[in-house]
Amino acid sequence: MHTVSVLSLKGGVGKTTVVLGLASAALRRGVRTLVIDLDPQCNATSTLEPEESKASIYDVLQDPSEENLEQAIRPSRWGDGIDVLSGSEDAELLNHPDPNESRLHRLKDALRTLRDMYDEFPYDLVLLDCPPSLGQLTRSALVAADRALLVTEPTMFAVAGVQRAFEAVQNERESNNADLQPLGVVVNRVRPRSHEHQFRIEELRDIFGPLVMPVALPDRLAVQQAQGACMPIHEWGTPGAREVALAFNLLLARIQRISRSRRRAVHHDFDDDEIQEAVDA
């Protein structure tokens, strides 16, 4: 199982879009996935439309018991293979700016409890959708994850936000989770003809070097359309949607490959086999 926290410390860069795109790619590839919605805005939960639950992430973080996990996790309406640990607006009440160690480890404890509930764990991938702030919710995700995927847009303020997020990952790695590794930086909403976007991407490569993912996610209206219809991007069917879906296929394949290693991620261009595998999916 790979546990990936998806984060940025700037709002509006498409962090939840990346979570949903990866979930869509995972559904297409048959990778059983659990999406844990830690963002009090609950956009991932709204789009995935899980069955009604009696509990939520708020209850699980209060008490990571088997009963709360069983009541909070429900199948999504996207299809068999994508489950959701539902978000809650009340989770903001738990987003303490300086949580103690017990609070920070509750999500990790919940995942450990979830593993113990099954003879064979039912998920290949766990995606943690974090809020754009560095309180208990995001830090809990970093304590619980083995990899952190940083999301940014090719703009000046977003680049600054992803730098702060990277520092947060490094701090949590040194203080609470020695197993945590940065998975990489993915650039979202890219317009290839924009000189500003190309400048910012080069700036990111100067800052993060081989941590910058070789695939950038294009800025396409189909993403908003699919989310508005609560559908996987792979099922939207327009040329723009197919372009974005291919990018998410490549991103998922790279995540799976890198997550199998405990070494620091180093991203090179995709080879022919990776590209063909993504196209076939």
Secondary structure, DSSP 4 states (H G I P E B T S, - for coil): -EEEEEE-SSTTS-HHHHHHHHHHHHHHHT--EEEEE--TT-HHHHHH-PPP-S--HHHHHH---HHHHHHHEEE-TT-TTEEEE---GGGGGG--SS--HHHHTHHHHHHHHHHHT-SS-S-SEEEEE--SS-SHHHHHHHHH-SEEEEEE-SSHHHHHHHHHHHHHHHHHHHHT-TT-EEEEEEE-SB-TT-HHHHHHHHHHHHHHGGGB-S---B--HHHHHHHHTT--GGGT-SHHHHHHHHHHHHHHHHHHHHHT--SPP------HHHHHHHHH-
